[in-house]
Amino acid sequence: MRNDICQTSPLIALERVNPLETPRRISFDLDTFTGVARKKWWVVPFTMLIGLSLMFWQESDLQTEARYFSLTRMYEPTDEGAPLTLVGVNADLISQFPSETNQSEILESEEVKQKVQSKFDRKISLLVRPFDKTFALNTETDGEAITKFSFKPSRRFAYEMTCVELDELNCSAALDAYAKELQGIRLSATKAGFTNSIKLLDALLASNLQLSADDTSRLKLQRAAFDEAIALATGEIAQISESKYFGGKTVTTVDRRSYIFGLLVGLIFGLLILIQLVVTDSKIRSAKGLIDAVGYENYLGEASSSDESNSLQLLAAAIRGASTPTISSIKVLPIGASMIDTKLATSLAQTLGCQVLIAKPLEQLSAGDLAPSNNSVFLIAVIKDSANSRVVKQTWAVIQKSGNQILGSALITN
């Protein structure tokens, strides 16, 4: 006698034992993650490419040439009062008129700027920044417990001139013109300072002071030295440095750190999008997903339609345990595919010894196809990675409410 579910003889069925407690629900499992990642892996490199492109765009402005050119020169004026120290004159006490600070103000006046600008046919931005004298503190020891402090100039007055234009065309000539204007201003101020000192010496020599012959001789020598200093003064300034800068972002100025930052930002956003896709994924990719959709008591197992393993035998054993002796036909209803491999039905029919039919998908079934029968049951075959959990629940409800018996559901891997 054949021992199968299609005969009315007693059967020894395998009873499925439910776990002691309901499986813990989590947002997604490893199968879901790998399933989504296998199909949506391109999201991560795509966002990395976007991040790289945005950083390249931001850092370069898609420009192949600089937006502007900047030329900066540092000038230091000649200390034309320094030779006067040979005749005992402290040159640091001689003040130019106007002072060096005011000379830079005159140089930046609109009158001077317009004078220089008029020599060129396009607008040039000019900037002058003065650097005043700095002093160093000197200490000297004169005997025990006596210390003398003195300040000494460590750097003369200097000027930084900057020219900005669209490209390198007129800046060099513009700064030369500016330097020439400064030279004229300094020459006039230096001579004015020397002239004031001469007036003082003339006043001392013409005064009724009882000056010694040595003092009178020294004052006359200093007076003659100032006359020579005025004759030799040139207002000369010396260029001590020059720097060029091509401003504006270009494609050649994007460094490696910007590319790495763009790739990292794209990677982070890509992973976040991938996680979001995993969390919102409704496809059934594992046994856990199917159990969440139909319940553990309605889950029969997982099988491969290729029948390369023992999975179909295990599924058949679970079907035998869930069925009754009166069942003569099993209708396999696929979800996630219009058709499934006929090997599945053939293998189950051979193992169970009854008729196993592959039904059409739910959307193709008619009312006659859903007519209930006491000898026929439905087996919901959920195709892994293709079936939607919402469709599974909807199909289950339709079959159940039509009066048909549902043996359970199985996860099928094509």
C-alpha positions as CSV (number, residue, x, y, z in Angstrom):
1,M,0.0,0.0,0.0
2,R,1.4,3.5,-0.9
3,N,2.0,5.7,2.0
4,D,1.0,9.1,0.6
5,I,-1.4,11.9,1.4
6,C,-3.7,11.1,-1.5
7,Q,-4.8,7.8,0.1
8,T,-7.2,7.4,3.0
9,S,-5.0,5.0,4.9
10,P,-3.5,6.2,8.2
11,L,-0.4,8.2,7.8
12,I,2.4,8.9,10.2
13,A,2.9,12.7,9.8
14,L,5.7,14.8,11.0
15,E,4.4,17.3,13.5
16,R,5.9,20.7,13.3
17,V,6.9,22.1,16.6
18,N,6.6,25.8,17.1
19,P,9.3,27.6,19.0
20,L,8.7,28.4,22.7
21,E,8.6,32.1,21.9
22,T,7.9,34.3,18.9
23,P,11.0,35.2,16.9
24,R,12.3,38.6,17.7
25,R,11.5,41.3,15.1
26,I,14.2,43.4,13.8
27,S,14.2,46.1,11.1
28,F,16.1,44.1,8.6
29,D,18.4,41.0,8.5
30,L,21.6,40.1,6.7
31,D,19.7,38.5,3.8
32,T,17.7,41.6,3.2
33,F,20.8,43.8,3.3
34,T,22.7,41.6,0.9
35,G,19.7,41.2,-1.4
36,V,19.3,45.0,-1.6
37,A,23.0,45.6,-1.9
38,R,23.3,43.1,-4.7
39,K,20.7,44.9,-6.7
40,K,21.4,48.5,-5.6
41,W,25.1,48.5,-5.2
42,W,25.5,51.1,-7.9
43,V,24.0,53.7,-5.6
44,V,27.3,54.0,-3.6
45,P,29.7,54.6,-6.5
46,F,27.1,56.9,-8.1
47,T,26.9,59.1,-5.0
48,M,30.7,59.0,-4.7
49,L,30.9,60.2,-8.3
50,I,28.5,63.0,-7.6
51,G,30.5,64.0,-4.5
52,L,33.7,64.0,-6.5
53,S,32.1,66.1,-9.3
54,L,30.6,68.6,-6.9
55,M,34.0,69.1,-5.1
56,F,35.7,69.5,-8.5
57,W,33.0,72.0,-9.6
58,Q,33.2,74.0,-6.3
59,E,37.0,74.1,-6.2
60,S,37.6,74.9,-9.8
61,D,34.5,76.7,-10.9
62,L,35.1,74.8,-14.2
63,Q,37.6,77.5,-15.2
64,T,40.7,76.7,-17.2
65,E,42.3,80.1,-16.7
66,A,42.7,82.4,-13.7
67,R,40.1,85.0,-13.1
68,Y,42.5,87.7,-12.1
69,F,46.2,88.5,-11.8
70,S,47.9,90.1,-8.8
71,L,51.4,91.6,-8.7
72,T,52.9,92.6,-5.3
73,R,56.2,94.4,-4.8
74,M,58.0,95.5,-1.7
75,Y,60.0,98.7,-1.7
76,E,62.4,100.1,0.8
77,P,63.5,103.7,0.5
78,T,67.1,104.7,0.7
79,D,68.1,106.3,4.1
80,E,69.5,109.5,2.7
81,G,70.0,111.0,6.1
82,A,72.3,108.2,7.3
83,P,75.6,109.8,5.9
84,L,74.9,112.8,8.2
85,T,76.0,110.7,11.1
86,L,79.6,111.2,9.9
87,V,79.4,114.8,11.0
88,G,77.6,114.0,14.3
89,V,74.0,114.4,13.2
90,N,71.6,111.8,14.6
91,A,69.6,111.0,11.4
92,D,66.8,109.3,13.3
93,L,65.9,112.6,14.8
94,I,65.4,114.2,11.4
95,S,61.7,114.1,10.4
96,Q,60.6,114.3,6.9
97,F,57.7,116.6,5.9
98,P,55.2,115.3,5.3
99,S,55.9,112.2,7.4
100,E,56.4,108.8,5.9
101,T,52.9,107.8,7.1
102,N,51.3,110.7,5.4
103,Q,53.3,110.1,2.3
104,S,51.5,106.7,1.9
105,E,48.2,108.6,2.4
106,I,49.2,111.0,-0.4
107,L,50.1,108.0,-2.6
108,E,46.7,106.4,-2.1
109,S,44.8,109.6,-2.8
110,E,42.4,109.8,-5.7
111,E,44.5,112.3,-7.4
112,V,47.5,110.1,-7.6
113,K,45.4,107.0,-8.5
114,Q,43.7,108.8,-11.4
115,K,47.1,110.1,-12.6
116,V,48.4,106.5,-12.8
117,Q,45.2,105.1,-14.1
118,S,45.0,107.6,-16.9
119,K,48.1,105.9,-18.5
120,F,46.2,102.7,-19.1
121,D,43.1,101.9,-21.2
122,R,41.4,99.7,-18.5
123,K,40.7,99.8,-14.8
124,I,43.5,98.6,-12.5
125,S,43.1,98.1,-8.8
126,L,46.0,99.6,-6.8
127,L,46.8,99.2,-3.1
128,V,49.6,100.6,-1.0
129,R,50.4,99.3,2.5
130,P,53.1,101.0,4.5
131,F,55.3,99.3,7.2
132,D,56.5,101.7,9.9
133,K,59.8,101.5,11.6
134,T,60.3,98.8,14.3
135,F,62.6,99.1,17.2
136,A,64.8,96.6,19.1
137,L,65.5,96.9,22.8
138,N,69.2,97.0,23.6
139,T,70.5,96.5,27.2
140,E,74.0,97.4,28.5
141,T,75.6,96.8,31.9
142,D,77.5,99.7,33.4
143,G,79.0,98.6,36.6
144,E,77.3,96.5,39.3
145,A,73.6,96.7,39.5
146,I,73.4,99.3,36.7
147,T,71.7,98.4,33.4
148,K,71.1,100.8,30.6
149,F,68.2,100.3,28.1
150,S,68.1,101.8,24.7
151,F,65.9,101.5,21.6
152,K,67.4,101.2,18.2
153,P,65.6,101.1,14.8
154,S,65.8,97.6,13.4
155,R,64.0,98.3,10.1
156,R,63.4,101.3,8.0
157,F,60.1,102.4,6.6
158,A,58.9,100.1,3.8
159,Y,56.0,100.0,1.3
160,E,54.0,97.1,-0.2
161,M,52.3,97.9,-3.5
162,T,49.8,95.6,-5.0
163,C,48.2,95.7,-8.4
164,V,45.2,93.6,-9.5
165,E,43.9,93.2,-13.1
166,L,42.2,90.6,-15.2
167,D,45.5,89.3,-16.7
168,E,49.1,90.1,-16.6
169,L,49.3,93.1,-18.9
170,N,49.7,96.5,-17.2
171,C,50.4,95.8,-13.5
172,S,54.2,96.0,-13.9
173,A,54.0,99.4,-15.6
174,A,51.4,100.6,-13.1
175,L,53.6,99.7,-10.1
176,D,56.6,101.4,-11.8
177,A,54.5,104.5,-12.2
178,Y,53.4,104.3,-8.5
179,A,57.0,103.9,-7.4
180,K,58.0,106.9,-9.5
181,E,55.3,109.0,-7.8
182,L,56.5,107.8,-4.4
183,Q,60.0,108.7,-5.2
184,G,59.0,112.2,-6.1
185,I,57.0,112.5,-2.8
186,R,59.9,111.2,-0.7
187,L,62.4,113.5,-2.4
188,S,60.3,116.6,-1.6
189,A,59.7,115.4,2.0
190,T,63.4,114.6,2.5
191,K,64.5,118.0,1.3
192,A,61.9,119.7,3.4
193,G,63.2,117.8,6.5
194,F,66.8,118.8,5.7
195,T,65.8,122.4,5.1
196,N,64.1,122.6,8.5
197,S,67.4,121.4,10.1
198,I,69.3,124.0,8.2
199,K,67.0,126.7,9.5
200,L,67.7,125.6,13.0
201,L,71.5,125.6,12.4
202,D,71.3,129.1,10.9
203,A,69.4,130.3,13.8
204,L,71.9,128.9,16.3
205,L,74.8,130.5,14.4
206,A,73.1,133.8,14.2
207,S,72.1,133.8,17.8
208,N,73.9,135.7,20.7
209,L,74.8,132.4,22.3
210,Q,78.4,132.3,23.5
211,L,79.5,129.4,21.4
212,S,83.0,128.0,21.5
213,A,85.1,127.9,18.4
214,D,84.7,124.2,18.3
215,D,80.9,124.4,18.6
216,T,80.8,127.0,15.9
217,S,83.0,125.0,13.6
218,R,80.9,121.8,14.2
219,L,77.6,123.7,13.5
220,K,79.0,125.1,10.3
221,L,80.3,121.7,9.2
222,Q,76.8,120.2,9.8
223,R,75.3,123.2,8.0
224,A,77.5,122.4,5.0
225,A,76.7,118.7,5.2
226,F,72.9,119.4,5.0
227,D,73.5,121.5,1.9
228,E,75.3,118.7,0.3
229,A,72.7,116.2,1.4
230,I,70.0,118.3,-0.2
231,A,72.0,118.4,-3.4
232,L,72.6,114.7,-3.4
233,A,69.0,113.6,-2.4
234,T,67.1,111.6,-5.0
235,G,64.2,110.1,-3.1
236,E,65.4,106.7,-4.3
237,I,63.4,103.6,-3.3
238,A,64.7,100.0,-3.9
239,Q,62.6,97.1,-4.9
240,I,63.4,94.2,-2.4
241,S,60.8,91.6,-3.4
242,E,58.2,90.7,-6.0
243,S,55.4,88.1,-6.0
244,K,52.9,87.1,-8.6
245,Y,49.6,85.4,-8.0
246,F,47.0,84.1,-10.5
247,G,43.8,84.2,-8.5
248,G,40.6,82.4,-8.9
249,K,39.8,78.7,-8.9
250,T,40.8,76.6,-11.9
251,V,40.7,73.0,-12.8
252,T,44.5,72.8,-12.1
253,T,44.1,74.1,-8.5
254,V,42.0,71.3,-7.2
255,D,44.2,69.2,-4.9
256,R,44.0,65.6,-3.9
257,R,42.5,66.4,-0.5
258,S,39.4,67.9,-2.2
259,Y,38.9,64.8,-4.3
260,I,39.3,62.5,-1.2
261,F,36.8,64.7,0.7
262,G,34.3,64.5,-2.1
263,L,34.6,60.7,-2.3
264,L,34.2,60.3,1.4
265,V,31.1,62.5,1.5
266,G,29.6,60.6,-1.5
267,L,30.4,57.3,0.2
268,I,28.6,58.3,3.4
269,F,25.6,59.5,1.6
270,G,25.6,56.4,-0.6
271,L,25.7,54.1,2.4
272,L,22.9,56.1,4.1
273,I,20.7,55.8,0.9
274,L,21.5,52.1,0.8
275,I,20.5,51.6,4.4
276,Q,17.3,53.6,3.7
277,L,16.5,51.3,0.8
278,V,17.1,48.3,3.0
279,V,14.9,49.6,5.8
280,T,12.1,50.4,3.3
281,D,12.5,47.3,1.2
282,S,9.3,45.3,1.0
283,K,10.6,42.3,-1.0
284,I,10.8,39.0,0.7
285,R,14.4,38.0,0.7
286,S,14.6,35.5,3.5
287,A,12.5,33.1,5.6
288,K,12.2,35.7,8.3
289,G,10.6,38.1,5.8
290,L,8.0,35.4,4.8
291,I,7.4,34.5,8.5
292,D,6.7,38.2,9.2
293,A,4.2,38.3,6.3
294,V,2.2,35.1,7.0
295,G,3.1,34.0,10.5
296,Y,5.3,31.2,11.7
297,E,2.4,28.6,11.8
298,N,1.8,29.1,8.1
299,Y,5.5,28.8,7.0
300,L,6.3,25.4,5.6
301,G,10.0,25.9,4.6
302,E,12.3,27.0,1.8
303,A,13.2,25.0,-1.3
304,S,15.1,25.4,-4.5
305,S,13.3,24.7,-7.8
306,S,16.4,23.3,-9.3
307,D,16.2,20.5,-6.7
308,E,20.0,20.4,-6.3
309,S,19.7,19.8,-2.6
310,N,17.4,18.0,-0.2
311,S,15.3,21.1,0.2
312,L,12.3,19.8,-1.8
313,Q,12.3,16.6,0.3
314,L,12.1,18.7,3.5
315,L,9.4,20.9,2.0
316,A,7.4,17.7,1.1
317,A,7.7,16.4,4.6
318,A,6.4,19.7,6.0
319,I,3.5,19.6,3.5
320,R,2.6,16.1,4.5
321,G,2.6,17.1,8.2
322,A,0.3,20.1,7.5
323,S,-2.2,18.2,5.2
324,T,-5.0,15.8,5.8
325,P,-5.7,12.4,4.2
326,T,-8.7,13.8,2.2
327,I,-6.5,16.1,0.1
328,S,-6.0,14.8,-3.4
329,S,-4.7,17.9,-5.2
330,I,-2.4,20.8,-4.4
331,K,-2.4,24.0,-6.3
332,V,0.9,25.9,-6.2
333,L,0.1,29.6,-6.5
334,P,3.2,31.6,-7.4
335,I,3.8,35.1,-6.1
336,G,6.6,37.2,-7.6
337,A,6.7,35.4,-10.9
338,S,4.2,34.5,-13.6
339,M,5.4,30.9,-13.7
340,I,7.7,28.7,-11.7
341,D,9.9,25.8,-12.7
342,T,7.7,22.7,-13.4
343,K,10.4,20.6,-11.7
344,L,9.0,21.8,-8.4
345,A,5.6,20.4,-9.1
346,T,7.0,17.2,-10.5
347,S,9.2,16.5,-7.5
348,L,6.5,17.3,-5.0
349,A,4.0,15.1,-6.9
350,Q,6.5,12.2,-6.9
351,T,7.3,12.6,-3.3
352,L,3.7,13.1,-2.0
353,G,2.0,10.7,-4.5
354,C,-0.8,13.2,-5.4
355,Q,-1.6,15.7,-8.1
356,V,0.4,18.9,-7.9
357,L,-0.7,21.7,-10.2
358,I,0.9,25.1,-10.9
359,A,-1.8,27.7,-10.8
360,K,-1.8,31.0,-12.6
361,P,-0.9,34.2,-10.7
362,L,-3.7,35.8,-8.6
363,E,-4.3,38.6,-11.1
364,Q,-5.0,36.0,-13.8
365,L,-7.4,33.8,-11.8
366,S,-11.1,33.9,-12.5
367,A,-14.0,33.3,-10.1
368,G,-14.2,29.7,-11.4
369,D,-10.5,29.1,-10.6
370,L,-11.1,30.2,-7.0
371,A,-14.1,27.9,-6.5
372,P,-13.5,26.1,-3.2
373,S,-13.0,22.3,-3.1
374,N,-12.8,19.9,-0.1
375,N,-10.1,17.8,-1.8
376,S,-7.9,20.7,-3.1
377,V,-5.7,23.1,-1.2
378,F,-3.5,26.0,-2.2
379,L,0.2,26.2,-1.5
380,I,1.5,29.8,-1.7
381,A,4.9,29.7,-3.5
382,V,6.7,32.9,-2.7
383,I,9.6,33.6,-5.1
384,K,12.6,34.9,-3.1
385,D,13.9,38.4,-3.9
386,S,10.9,39.0,-6.2
387,A,7.7,38.7,-4.2
388,N,6.4,41.7,-2.3
389,S,5.2,41.2,1.3
390,R,2.1,43.4,0.6
391,V,1.1,41.2,-2.3
392,V,1.7,38.0,-0.2
393,K,-0.7,39.3,2.4
394,Q,-3.2,40.4,-0.2
395,T,-3.1,37.0,-2.0
396,W,-3.5,35.2,1.3
397,A,-6.6,37.2,2.2
398,V,-8.2,36.7,-1.2
399,I,-7.6,32.9,-1.3
400,Q,-8.8,32.5,2.3
401,K,-11.9,34.6,1.9
402,S,-12.9,32.8,-1.3
403,G,-13.4,29.7,0.9
404,N,-10.3,27.8,-0.2
405,Q,-8.0,26.0,2.1
406,I,-4.4,27.3,2.3
407,L,-1.9,24.6,3.2
408,G,0.8,27.2,4.0
409,S,3.5,29.1,2.2
410,A,6.9,28.2,1.0
411,L,9.9,30.3,0.0
412,I,11.1,29.3,-3.4
413,T,14.6,30.1,-4.8
414,N,14.8,30.0,-8.6
